Amino acid sequence: MIARPLMILALAALALIATPAGARTELVVDAALDREVVEPLLRAFEQAHPDIMLDFRDSSTLEVDERVAEADPAPDVVISSAMPWQMSRVNEGFAQPLVSSEAQDWPAWAKWRDEVFGFTFEPIVMAYRLDLTSFMKPPATHADLHTLLTEQRDLLRGRVTTYSPSRSGVGYTLFQQDARYTTRFWDLVTAMGSADVSLEESTRDMLKGISEGRYWLGYNLLGSYAMVWAQDHPEVIVQVPQDYSLVMMRMAFIHRDAPNPAAARVFLDFLLSGDGQRVIAGETPLFSVRPDVVGPYTAQRLRDQVGDRLYPIPIDASLLAFVDPLRRKAFMERWRREFGQR
């Protein structure tokens, strides 16, 4: 019997032999990742591999997760920031291993079974309108946010936003992690409910509301999106929490039923390679993982700035607990009880 990884490589070789000379292989990537943010990386890949025609499809975390099981044909590569959902799909057998030197050398804390890989290192941040400072001191910690929501409740009512844990996979994940790291998490949820905090499905929706003046303050935004937005919107200030900052990784895997597995391996290898990670570090705010690359957006530079207050969400079997139906049901029931039916 041929071992599974060797069989996959053999099939990929046959697929390449069968491809007519000069033809371009189509590669479908289903991703919960704004193209605007990742465009430099996609452009670099297309320049390095002109024989591969990249079809990058961006949508929400829950939509991406649904297509893993339901899409026909399946996508070649799946990328999402909803880490527990990605881990769950891999655990269910929807991924195939990446057999390469890049995969073998990837940090153990940022991969699982050489099947799914975290290739970014993104801080979770707060963001606020610059004119908030005319009314109050902006929050620098989670405790500061709780204090403002309590003491400035009337002024902030309806003007604060965060993720909806029921409509966003990454939002649910972040709140679960917050509950692990602070004993006052549910006090914060109660304060958010009392201040009529608006729940959104994406960081982009939150940022748009802040720029338009509908919101003054946003909590638990993806730092990558917020930093890009702030470059063109000077009214938005990004704040990395000073008590602790969660770090989320985009997780990528090759679908077990990928129509073009050879091209999928080339793409995933590029995400992990020095060339790909240098683009991430130098041209995107996604923050690279590799310790051997330099640039304004690297994990090491973020650690140097924030120190030991960075709490990366680990890629391991513990993520599976977050999508356990009973645990999710219990969490959401308490959320509704503390936040209120608002």
DARAPE-V253070 format. One record per helix or strand of 2 or more residues. SS is the DSSP state (helix for helix, strand for strand). FROM is the first residue (numbers start at 1). TO is the last residue. If there is no record, write none. Layout:
SS:FROM:TO ; SS:FROM:TO
//
This chain:
helix:4:18 ; strand:25:31 ; helix:35:48 ; strand:52:58 ; helix:61:70 ; strand:77:80 ; helix:83:91 ; strand:95:96 ; helix:101:105 ; helix:108:110 ; strand:111:112 ; strand:116:118 ; strand:122:129 ; helix:130:134 ; helix:142:151 ; helix:153:156 ; strand:160:163 ; helix:169:181 ; helix:185:194 ; strand:198:200 ; helix:203:212 ; strand:217:222 ; helix:223:232 ; strand:236:240 ; strand:245:248 ; strand:251:255 ; helix:261:272 ; helix:274:283 ; helix:299:309 ; strand:310:312 ; helix:317:323 ; helix:325:339
//
